Amino acid sequence: MNGTVEIIFGLFGGLAIFIYGMNLMSECLQKAAGERMKQILGLLTRNRLLGVLAGALVTAVLQSSSATTVMAIGFVSAGLMTLPQAISIIFGANIGTTITAQIIAFKISDYIYVFIFAGFIISFVCKKERIKNIGLTLFAFGLLFLGIETMGDVMKPLASSPVFINMIARVADVPVLGVLVGTLMTLVVQSSSATIAVLQNFASQAGADGVTSILGLTGAIPILLGDNIGTTITALLASVGQSKDAKRTAVAHSLFNISGALLFIWFIKPYAALIQWISPSGAEIEVISRQIANAHTIFNITMTVLWIPLLGVMVKLVMKLIPDGKLKVVDLDEDGELQAGDATAA
């Protein structure tokens, strides 16, 4: 098989294994803990801070921001949750989804087949549905890392390709181009977690000196920002044909990440320096995966901190963009408590 074709099929094959493992793990976790997570969402939404906490916790456990978003939209549609509460949960879901990148940054390649084998045995032998789902979760967790390992193996030859190195240099030097690449990657793959995993894996490939990353953190951060934008476009597409509250929730998600990209793109180098300072030290190719995970987490925490006091502004923005006359919403008092009321969209 031609070398280039082998790399392409190896990359997409590894990506397919990763996405399948991630989706299977999320599905099994939802079966094992979904109802309990719904109860947590219902209880922890009395004010904006608890809403963020609920969104982050549920997404971290279920490993799926989409699942959390669907739950929030379902509660809004049923009249059990207001639009501001749902948006605060979306803020938290953005933080919770960064846990996937943090997990990927761990080097557990020596234990991949242990997880796969143990998970298979548990799911195959046990008859109790809950235990079976736990076994399938372990199995899926192993598949997730097997996909990452496969992608890493096939991408190694690219590190020595002059053509590819030249292309990467352009992306690294032009942040806007990096944002566009990240956005397109996520649009194609339909999973920001998957594209961030590819980014972490590729950035871990050594350059010509064998020590520094072929991409570098300053080159990776714009692509990371694009990944965040791309995943909001997926949510917008998913909301087509849905209720107005579903559309508003998707738009709020988009505004959150687009505003973050527009803010952070002006501070790529100082932000990279901050991330390098708070991350473990060592050879760049050994630590850059963790640095990217940390950049992803700090980005979402920072944007959440900035948007929490402006939750009312976000509600007004999405209602202005998607109005439908008189809609029951809530006002927020000084303590962040949600107070019932009516508002008319302009």
NORDA-V776081 format. One record per pair of residues at least 6 apart in sequence whose C-alpha atoms are under 7 Angstrom apart, sorted by the first residue. I is the first residue (numbers start at 0). GAP is how many residues later the second one is. Records with the same first field share a line. If there is no record, write none. Layout:
# NORDA-V776081
I = GAP + GAP
This chain:
# NORDA-V776081
6 = 147 + 148
9 = 140 + 141 + 144
10 = 140 + 143
13 = 133 + 134 + 136 + 137
14 = 132 + 136
16 = 126 + 127 + 130
17 = 125 + 126 + 127 + 129 + 130
18 = 175
20 = 119 + 120 + 122 + 123
21 = 118 + 122
23 = 116
24 = 112 + 115 + 116
25 = 36 + 37 + 38
27 = 105 + 108 + 109
28 = 33 + 108
29 = 32
31 = 98 + 101
36 = 21
39 = 14
40 = 13
43 = 6 + 7 + 10
44 = 6 + 40
45 = 291 + 292
46 = 289 + 290 + 291
47 = 37 + 40 + 260 + 288
50 = 34 + 37 + 38
51 = 36 + 37 + 39 + 40
52 = 39
53 = 35 + 38
54 = 13 + 34 + 35 + 37 + 38
55 = 36 + 37 + 39 + 40
56 = 39
57 = 10
58 = 6 + 9 + 34 + 37 + 38
59 = 36 + 37 + 39
62 = 34 + 37
63 = 33
64 = 28 + 29 + 32
67 = 25
68 = 21
71 = 14
72 = 13 + 173
74 = 6
75 = 6 + 7
81 = 247
82 = 246
83 = 227 + 231
86 = 162 + 165
89 = 163
90 = 213
93 = 206
94 = 202 + 205 + 206
97 = 198 + 199
99 = 93
100 = 92 + 95 + 96 + 192
101 = 188 + 191
103 = 93
104 = 184 + 185 + 188
111 = 30 + 33 + 34
112 = 29
114 = 23 + 24 + 26 + 27
115 = 22 + 23 + 26 + 27
118 = 16 + 17 + 18 + 19 + 20
119 = 15 + 16 + 19
121 = 10 + 13
122 = 9 + 10 + 12 + 13
125 = 6
151 = 49 + 50
154 = 47
155 = 49
157 = 6
158 = 6 + 46 + 47 + 48 + 55
167 = 47
170 = 6 + 7 + 48
171 = 6 + 43 + 46 + 47
174 = 47 + 90
177 = 44 + 45
178 = 43 + 44 + 46 + 47
179 = 46
180 = 42 + 45
181 = 41 + 42 + 44 + 45
182 = 43 + 44 + 46 + 47
183 = 46
184 = 10
185 = 6 + 9 + 41 + 44 + 45
186 = 43 + 47
189 = 41 + 44
190 = 40
191 = 35 + 36 + 39
194 = 32
195 = 28 + 31
199 = 89 + 92
202 = 10 + 11 + 12 + 13 + 85
203 = 9 + 81 + 82 + 84 + 85
204 = 8 + 9 + 80
205 = 6 + 7 + 8 + 79
206 = 6 + 7
210 = 72 + 73 + 74
211 = 71 + 72 + 73
212 = 71 + 72
216 = 55 + 71
217 = 50 + 51 + 54
220 = 47
221 = 43
224 = 36
227 = 29
228 = 25 + 28 + 29
231 = 21 + 22
234 = 15
235 = 11 + 14 + 15
238 = 7 + 8 + 11
247 = 70 + 71 + 74
250 = 67
251 = 62 + 66
259 = 43
274 = 16 + 19 + 20
275 = 15
278 = 12
279 = 7
280 = 6
318 = 26
319 = 25 + 26
322 = 22 + 23
323 = 21
324 = 19 + 20
325 = 17 + 18 + 19
326 = 15 + 16 + 17
327 = 13 + 14 + 15
328 = 11 + 12 + 13 + 14
329 = 8 + 9 + 10 + 11 + 12
330 = 7 + 8 + 9 + 10
331 = 6 + 7
